[in-house]
Amino acid sequence: MMVNITNANYKIQERIPSVSEHRFLWGSVGWGNINTEVSRGSLNNSLYWVVATVNDEPVGMGRIVGDDIMFFYIQDVAALPAYQNLGLGKEILKYLLAYIKKRNGTFGGLFASEGKDAFYEKFGFKNHAPHLTGMFTVFDN
């Protein structure tokens, strides 16, 4: 599918990002470094992926993890800084949400980067505190 946004032709592909694409996009949005072996296993065990490219170069990505029945978690929605605020994230999220809806998913969750709450709220995501609290831990490996 070709998406014309501000004179740039984005191609969104339903495919797994390569480890190098994932590492490149991950780092470009300031998420730090990632262990490529851990990344490879995580990507391979995800349910669904999309990669956005311009001239075959990665400019965005997103993926879904979960049980593929009831629980779906949106991960790694990222666009190169030069391609942000052009509608690319919206297009990526549309693909991810369509996958969840096609499977009649009951629960969709995500962690948003700081300052991105309003973007996800446009798609129906909201903070359910104080009745529900999202929590996580990071394990040292």
KAFENPE-V455533 format. One record per residue. RES is the residue in one small letter. PSI is psi as a letter, one per 30 degrees, with the letter a starting at -180 (none if undefined). NEAR is the number of other C-alpha atoms within 12 Angstrom. Layout:
RES;PSI;NEAR, RES;PSI;NEAR
This chain:
m;k;16, m;k;17, v;k;22, n;j;16, i;j;19, t;h;13, n;g;12, a;k;19, n;j;22, y;k;31, k;k;27, i;k;35, q;k;29, e;i;23, r;l;26, i;k;29, p;k;34, s;l;25, v;e;24, s;e;21, e;e;33, h;e;44, r;e;29, f;e;29, l;e;34, w;e;32, g;e;21, s;f;25, v;g;25, g;g;18, w;g;20, g;a;13, n;l;17, i;k;21, n;j;17, t;e;18, e;e;15, v;e;16, s;e;24, r;e;20, g;e;14, s;e;26, l;e;30, n;f;21, n;g;18, s;l;26, l;e;28, y;k;36, w;l;37, v;k;43, v;k;40, a;k;43, t;l;30, v;k;24, n;h;13, d;g;15, e;k;24, p;k;34, v;f;38, g;l;44, m;l;48, g;l;44, r;l;39, i;k;38, v;l;29, g;a;25, d;f;19, d;g;24, i;d;19, m;e;18, f;k;21, f;k;30, y;k;33, i;k;36, q;l;31, d;h;40, v;j;39, a;k;41, a;k;39, l;k;30, p;e;19, a;f;16, y;g;28, q;l;23, n;g;17, l;g;23, g;f;25, l;e;39, g;e;35, k;e;29, e;e;33, i;e;40, l;e;40, k;e;23, y;e;30, l;e;39, l;e;34, a;e;23, y;e;28, i;e;31, k;e;19, k;f;15, r;g;21, n;h;16, g;k;22, t;e;18, f;k;22, g;k;32, g;l;30, l;l;33, f;k;22, a;k;23, s;l;17, e;k;12, g;f;10, k;g;19, d;e;17, a;e;15, f;e;22, y;f;27, e;e;18, k;f;14, f;g;20, g;f;17, f;k;22, k;l;22, n;k;18, h;g;12, a;k;9, p;g;8, h;e;7, l;k;9, t;k;12, g;k;15, m;l;10, f;l;8, t;l;6, v;k;6, f;k;5, d;k;4, n;none;5
